[in-house]
Amino acid sequence: MFFAPVIKCWSKGTLIYEHLGRMNTPAFKDASDSSLGFEYLHKKKRSSFDSYAGLEVKYYPSNEGTLVSLPEAYVSRSRGNTDWAIGRKILKWTPHEKFWGIGELNALKGFNLMDDDQEGLVGIHFNKSWSNVDLSIFGSGVHLPQINPTFTIKDGKISGANEWTNPPPTQVRFSGQNIPVYYNLDKPPMGDLLLQKSLGTKLSYRWNKGSVSAYGIYKPENLARINATGFYEQTTIEQASVRAKPFINHHIMYGVNAAQDLGDLTAKVSWDTINPEHGLDDSFSFEAFKIEPVYTIDSFLTASLTWDKNRYIGLSTNFIELLRGDANNTNVFAKKPKWVRAIGFGAWWKATGKLSFSGNYRQDLVLSDILTRFESRYKFTKHVAVGLGADFLKAPKERSYWSPYRANDTFFSSLNYMF
C-alpha cells in the first residue's frame, strides 16, 4: 500500500469586526455602520494532488443582511508541462479586468464595489505548455452566478444587505403623482440558474521577456438578467404591480493581450470584447407593460505599466478606453459600462513584516468620476491585527454607473483575530 506524503498543509481562519464611519448619509436607507466577518483559507500540497479553498462571510447586525463569497475552491494536479484543476478557479486570461472591476470573465466578490476581489469559474481547467507555447482550456456544465451585492423582495418591498445594493425604483410617476411599486418575484427553477454550459480556450506564445495571447470563451453572464411586467391597479390600493423574473443569459467574450518585461517594469496592453446573446424566456408572459433587458456589445482597450520591486513595493499606471458600448443607457435593467475613458494608479508597500499599505485612484476623464481607496494593516501579534482605510467616490453625472453610490464615502477600521 502506498501513501502519498503531505508536502505542505495549512488552514487559517480570521474573525473580523469592521466599523464604518460615514462621511455622509448613504442613499441606501438600511446601510449599517458595522459588520462581523469570517474568512477561511485552506491549502494542501501533496505529491499526488493539491487543494485550495477560500470562504468569506460578512454579516450586518443592524439590518440582518448577510453576504457570502466563495472566490476559489478546487483540487489540482501538475505533472511536467501539464496542469489541471477541478472546481472554482479564477481565469487569468485578461490582465486588466481585476484593476478596473469589469466583472465579465470572472465575477466580482461584490461586498464593496470599490474592491477588486474576484470569484472564479466552476469547471475543468486544463493547461499544457510546450517550449514557447501555452494552451489553456476551460469547460463546464455548472454555473454559480454572482450574488453580491444583491437585494431581496418580501411582501412587495425590496431590501438589500449593504449600501452597494442598487435596487429598482420603489415609486413610479403616474398622472402627476408618485405611485408605489409592489414587486412580485417569479423564482426560476434552481436548475435553470445553475446548469449552464461554458467552453473557452486561450493560446499564448512566449519569448524571453514577453508574450502575446488570444482567448475566446462562451459562458453565462455573471449577473442574472431580468424580465419584468405589470399593470396599474386601483382595487384595494393604488399601486403599480410589477412581476419580475431573473434568468441566465450567455455571452461570448474574446480578446488579445500582449506583455513585455523591461527590467523591473512590465508593460501590458489588451483588447477585450463582450458580445451578449439576446436571451429569451418563453415561460414568462407579459401583461400591460413590458420591460426586457437591453443588450449591447462592449469593447475595451486597456493598458498598464507596473513597477514591482521584489514584491515588497510596487506602483502601476493604468488606462482604459470604451471603444464600443452604450454608457448613456438609463434603463434600470440594462448593463452599463463602468468606464468610458479613464486613468488609474495603484500602489502597495510592505513596509515591515507587520505593517503594509495599499491604495488606488481611478478617474474617468469623460464622466468625471473619481474613485479613491486607501488601506493599511498592522499585525500586532501572530493572532491580532488591525486595519484602517477609506473610500472616496465622486460621480457628478446621473448617467454614470457610479451615480447611485455617490454618498458612500466612508472611513473604515477593523479588528482581526486569526487562528
BADO-895482 format. One line per 5 residues: number of its first residue (from 1); their letters; for each residue x, y, z of C-alpha. Coordinates in Angstrom, 1 decimal, decimal comma. Each point is the difference from the previous one (the first is absolute). Layout:
<atoms>
NUM> a> X Y Z  ...
</atoms>
This chain:
<atoms>
1> mffap> 0,0 0,0 0,0  1,3 3,4 -1,0  -0,8 3,2 2,0  0,8 3,3 -1,7  1,9 2,2 2,4
6> vikcw> -1,4 3,5 0,9  2,5 2,6 -1,1  -1,8 3,0 1,5  -3,3 0,5 1,6  -1,5 3,0 1,8
11> skgtl> -3,3 1,5 0,8  -0,7 3,5 1,4  -3,2 1,6 1,3  -0,5 3,7 0,8  -2,7 1,7 2,0
16> iyehl> -0,5 3,7 -1,0  -1,9 2,8 1,6  -0,3 3,1 -2,3  -1,3 3,4 0,9  -1,1 2,4 -2,8
21> grmnt> 0,3 3,8 0,6  -2,4 1,7 -2,4  1,0 3,3 -1,4  -3,6 0,5 -1,3  -3,3 -1,8 -0,1
26> pafkd> -0,1 -2,9 -2,5  -2,9 -0,1 -2,4  -0,7 -3,5 1,2  -2,1 0,6 3,1  0,9 -3,3 1,7
31> asdss> 3,8 0,5 -0,2  1,7 -1,4 3,1  2,8 1,6 2,0  1,7 -3,3 1,0  0,5 -3,5 -1,2
36> lgfey> 1,2 -3,4 1,3  2,1 -2,1 -2,4  1,6 -3,4 -0,3  2,7 -1,1 -2,5  1,3 -3,5 -0,5
41> lhkkk> 2,9 -1,1 -2,1  1,2 -3,6 -0,6  3,0 -1,1 -2,0  1,4 -3,5 -0,3  2,9 -1,2 -2,2
46> rssfd> 0,6 -3,7 -0,6  2,0 -2,0 -2,4  -3,2 -1,2 -1,6  -2,2 3,1 0,0  -0,4 3,5 1,5
51> syagl> -3,1 1,5 1,5  -1,0 3,6 0,7  -3,2 1,6 1,4  -1,0 3,5 1,2  -3,2 1,1 1,6
56> evkyy> -1,1 3,5 1,1  -3,2 0,9 2,0  -1,1 3,5 1,1  -3,0 0,7 2,3  -1,6 3,4 0,6
61> psneg> -1,7 -0,2 3,4  -2,2 3,2 -0,4  -1,9 -1,3 -3,1  0,8 -3,7 0,4  1,5 0,0 -3,4
66> tlvsl> 2,6 -2,7 -1,0  2,5 -0,2 -2,8  1,7 -3,2 -1,0  2,9 -0,6 -2,4  1,9 -3,1 -1,2
71> peayv> 2,7 1,6 -2,1  1,9 -3,3 -0,8  -0,3 -3,7 1,0  1,7 -2,7 -2,0  2,2 -3,0 -0,1
76> srsrg> 2,9 0,0 -2,5  2,8 -2,1 -1,3  3,3 0,9 -1,8  2,0 -2,5 -2,0  2,9 1,3 -2,1
81> ntdwa> -1,4 2,6 -2,4  -3,7 -0,9 0,6  -2,3 1,4 2,7  -3,6 -0,5 0,7  -2,4 1,1 2,7
86> igrki> -3,6 -0,9 0,8  -2,2 2,5 1,9  -0,4 3,8 0,3  3,1 1,9 -1,2  0,8 3,4 -1,3
91> lkwtp> 0,9 0,2 -3,7  2,9 2,3 -0,6  -0,6 0,4 -3,7  -0,3 3,8 -0,2  2,4 2,1 2,2
96> hekfw> -1,9 3,1 0,8  -3,5 -1,3 0,9  1,0 0,0 3,7  1,2 3,6 0,4  -3,0 1,5 -1,9
101> gigel> -2,5 -2,4 1,7  -1,5 -1,0 -3,4  -1,6 -3,2 1,4  -0,8 -1,6 -3,4  2,5 -2,9 -0,2
106> nalkg> 0,3 -0,6 3,8  -2,8 1,1 2,3  0,6 2,7 2,6  -0,1 -0,9 3,7  -2,3 3,1 0,3
111> fnlmd> 0,2 0,7 3,8  1,1 3,5 -1,0  0,0 1,0 -3,7  3,2 2,0 0,5  1,8 -3,2 0,9
116> ddqeg> 1,7 -2,0 -2,8  -0,4 -3,5 1,5  -1,3 -2,6 -2,4  -1,8 -3,3 -0,1  1,1 -2,8 -2,4
121> lvgih> -1,9 -2,3 -2,4  -1,1 -3,5 0,9  1,1 -2,7 -2,3  3,1 -1,9 -1,4  3,1 2,2 -0,5
126> fnksw> 2,7 -1,6 -2,2  3,4 1,5 -0,9  2,7 -1,4 -2,3  3,4 1,5 -0,7  2,6 -0,5 -2,7
131> snvdl> 3,3 1,8 -0,6  -1,6 3,3 -0,9  -3,7 -0,7 -0,1  -2,6 -0,3 2,7  -3,5 -1,4 -0,5
136> sifgs> -2,9 0,5 2,5  -3,4 -1,6 -0,3  -3,0 0,5 2,3  -3,3 -1,9 -0,1  -3,0 -0,3 2,2
141> gvhlp> -3,6 -1,0 0,4  -0,5 1,9 3,3  -0,2 3,7 0,6  -0,1 1,9 3,3  -1,3 3,5 -0,6
146> qinpt> 1,3 3,0 1,8  -2,2 0,7 3,0  1,5 3,1 1,5  -1,1 2,7 0,4  -3,5 -1,1 -0,1
151> ftikd> -3,5 0,8 1,1  -3,0 -2,0 1,1  -3,8 0,4 -0,6  -2,3 -0,6 3,0  -3,7 1,0 0,2
156> gkisg> 0,4 2,1 -3,1  2,9 2,1 1,4  3,7 -0,1 -0,9  2,8 -0,1 2,5  3,8 -0,6 -0,3
161> anewt> 2,9 -1,1 2,1  2,2 3,2 -0,2  0,4 3,4 -1,6  1,4 -1,4 -3,2  -3,4 -1,4 -0,9
166> npppt> -1,7 1,8 -2,9  -3,7 -1,3 -0,1  -2,5 1,1 -2,6  -2,3 3,0 0,7  -2,5 -0,2 2,9
171> qvrfs> -2,3 2,6 -1,6  -1,1 1,0 -3,5  -1,5 3,2 -1,3  -3,7 -0,3 -1,1  -2,5 2,7 -0,8
176> gqnip> 2,1 2,6 1,8  0,5 -1,9 3,2  2,4 -2,6 1,4  -1,4 -3,5 0,1  1,6 -2,7 2,2
181> vyynl> 1,3 -3,1 -1,8  -0,9 -3,5 1,4  2,4 -2,6 -1,2  -0,6 -3,7 -0,5  2,9 -2,4 -0,8
186> dkppm> -0,4 -3,0 -2,2  2,7 -2,4 1,2  1,3 -2,1 -2,8  0,9 -3,7 0,6  3,4 -0,3 1,6
191> gdlll> 1,2 -2,2 -2,9  -0,7 2,9 -2,4  2,4 2,2 2,0  2,8 -2,6 0,7  0,1 -2,4 -2,9
196> qkslg> 1,5 2,1 -2,7  2,8 -0,8 -2,4  3,3 1,7 -0,6  2,9 -0,6 -2,4  3,1 2,0 -0,6
201> tklsy> 3,6 -0,1 -1,1  3,1 2,2 0,2  3,2 -0,3 -2,1  3,2 1,8 1,0  3,4 0,4 -1,7
206> rwnkg> 3,0 0,8 2,3  3,4 1,4 -0,7  2,8 1,0 2,4  -1,7 2,8 1,8  -3,3 0,3 -1,6
211> svsay> -3,1 -1,7 -1,3  -3,1 0,4 -2,2  -3,3 -1,9 0,4  -3,5 -0,3 -1,4  -3,0 -1,4 1,7
216> giykp> -3,7 -0,7 -0,5  -2,7 -1,3 2,2  -3,7 -0,7 -0,1  -1,4 0,1 3,5  -3,0 1,2 2,1
221> enlar> 0,0 3,7 1,1  1,0 0,4 3,6  -3,1 2,0 0,8  -3,5 -1,2 -0,7  -2,2 1,9 -2,5
226> inatg> -3,5 0,9 0,9  -3,3 0,1 -1,9  -2,7 2,1 1,7  -3,7 0,8 -0,7  -2,9 1,4 1,9
231> fyeqt> -3,1 2,2 0,1  -1,5 3,0 1,8  -2,6 -1,0 2,5  -2,5 1,8 2,2  -2,0 -2,8 1,6
236> tieqa> 1,0 -0,2 3,6  2,9 2,4 -0,2  1,4 2,4 -2,6  3,3 -1,5 -1,2  2,0 -1,3 -3,0
241> svrak> 0,2 -3,7 0,3  3,2 -1,3 -1,6  0,9 -3,7 -0,5  3,7 -0,7 -0,7  1,9 -3,2 -0,9
246> pfinh> 3,8 -0,4 -0,2  1,6 -2,3 -2,6  3,5 -0,9 -1,1  1,2 1,4 -3,3  3,2 -1,1 -1,8
251> himyg> 2,6 2,2 -1,6  3,1 -0,5 -2,1  3,2 1,7 1,2  3,2 0,2 -1,9  3,2 2,0 -0,1
256> vnaaq> 3,7 0,4 -0,7  2,7 0,8 2,6  3,7 0,9 -0,2  2,6 0,4 2,8  3,6 1,0 0,1
261> dlgdl> 2,5 0,1 2,9  2,3 3,0 0,1  2,2 -0,7 3,0  -2,1 0,8 3,1  -2,7 1,3 -2,3
266> takvs> -2,7 -2,0 -1,7  -2,1 1,5 -2,9  -3,3 -1,6 -0,9  -2,7 0,8 -2,6  -3,2 -1,8 -0,7
271> wdtin> -3,2 0,2 -2,1  -3,2 -1,7 1,2  -3,5 -0,3 -1,4  -3,1 -1,2 1,7  -2,8 -1,1 -2,3
276> pehgl> -3,3 -1,1 1,7  -2,6 -2,3 -1,4  -3,5 1,4 -0,2  -1,4 -2,3 2,6  -3,7 -1,2 -0,1
281> ddsfs> -2,1 -1,4 2,7  -3,1 -1,6 -1,6  -1,5 -0,9 3,3  -0,5 3,6 1,0  -3,2 1,7 -1,0
286> feafk> -0,2 3,8 -0,2  -3,0 2,1 1,1  -0,9 3,7 -0,5  3,5 1,2 -0,3  3,2 -1,7 -1,0
291> iepvy> 3,6 0,4 1,3  2,7 -2,1 -1,6  3,8 0,1 0,3  2,0 2,3 -2,2  2,9 -1,8 -1,8
296> tidsf> 3,1 1,9 -1,2  3,4 -1,1 -1,2  2,8 1,5 2,1  3,7 0,3 -1,1  2,8 1,3 2,1
301> ltasl> 3,6 0,9 -0,6  2,1 -0,2 3,2  3,7 0,6 0,7  2,2 0,1 3,1  3,6 0,6 1,0
306> twdkn> 1,0 -1,7 3,3  3,1 0,4 2,1  0,4 -2,9 2,5  3,1 -0,1 2,2  0,4 -3,5 1,5
311> ryigl> -3,8 0,0 0,9  0,7 2,4 3,0  -0,9 3,2 -1,8  -1,8 0,7 -3,3  -1,6 2,7 -2,1
316> stnfi> -2,3 -0,3 -3,0  -1,4 2,4 -2,6  -3,1 -1,1 -1,8  -2,2 1,1 -2,9  -3,4 -1,2 -1,4
321> ellrg> -2,0 1,2 -3,0  -3,5 -1,1 -0,9  0,3 -0,6 -3,7  -3,6 -1,2 -0,5  -3,0 0,0 2,4
326> dannt> -2,8 2,2 1,4  1,0 1,9 3,1  -3,1 2,2 -0,2  -2,7 -2,7 0,4  -2,3 0,9 2,9
331> nvfak> -2,1 -3,2 -0,1  0,2 -1,5 3,5  0,2 -3,5 -1,5  2,9 0,9 -2,3  3,6 -0,9 0,6
336> kpkwv> 1,9 3,3 0,1  3,8 0,2 -0,6  1,9 1,2 3,0  2,5 2,1 -1,9  0,1 2,0 -3,2
341> raigf> 3,6 1,3 -0,1  1,9 -0,2 3,3  3,4 0,1 1,6  1,0 -1,8 3,1  2,9 -0,4 2,5
346> gawwk> 0,7 -2,7 2,5  2,6 -0,3 2,7  1,0 -2,6 2,6  2,7 -0,1 2,7  1,0 -2,6 2,5
351> atgkl> 1,8 2,3 2,3  0,9 -2,7 2,5  -1,0 -3,5 0,8  -2,9 1,5 2,0  -0,9 3,2 -1,8
356> sfsgn> -1,4 0,3 -3,5  -1,7 2,7 -2,1  -2,0 0,0 -3,3  -2,1 2,4 -2,0  -1,4 0,8 -3,4
361> yrqdl> -1,4 2,9 -1,9  -2,3 -0,2 -3,0  -1,4 3,0 -2,0  -2,3 0,0 -3,0  1,1 2,8 -2,3
366> vlsdi> -3,4 0,2 -1,7  -2,5 -0,5 2,9  2,2 1,7 2,6  -0,4 -3,0 2,4  2,8 -0,3 2,6
371> ltrfe> 0,4 -3,1 2,2  2,7 0,0 2,7  0,8 -2,8 2,5  2,7 -0,2 2,7  0,7 -2,9 2,3
376> srykf> 2,6 -0,7 2,7  0,5 -3,0 2,2  2,1 -0,6 3,1  0,6 -3,4 1,6  0,6 0,2 3,7
381> tkhva> 0,4 -3,7 0,7  -0,3 -3,3 -1,8  -3,8 0,1 0,7  -1,0 3,7 0,1  0,1 2,7 -2,7
386> vglga> -1,8 3,3 -0,6  -0,9 1,8 -3,2  -0,8 3,5 -1,0  -1,2 1,4 -3,3  -2,3 2,3 -1,9
391> dflka> -2,2 0,0 -3,2  -0,7 3,3 -1,8  -2,3 0,1 -3,0  -0,9 2,9 -2,3  -2,7 -0,5 -2,7
396> pkers> -1,5 3,3 -1,1  -2,0 -1,3 -3,0  -3,2 -1,9 0,2  0,9 -2,3 -2,9  3,1 -1,3 1,7
401> ywspy> 0,0 -3,6 1,2  1,3 1,3 3,4  -2,7 2,6 0,4  -2,2 -2,1 2,4  3,0 -0,3 2,4
406> randt> 1,2 3,6 0,1  -0,9 0,3 3,7  2,1 -3,0 1,1  3,1 1,8 1,1  1,2 -1,9 3,1
411> ffssl> 2,8 -0,4 2,5  0,3 -3,5 1,1  1,9 -1,8 2,8  0,3 -3,6 0,8  1,2 -2,4 2,8
416> nymf> 1,1 -3,4 -1,2  0,6 -3,2 2,0  1,8 -2,7 -1,8  0,1 -3,7 1,0
</atoms>
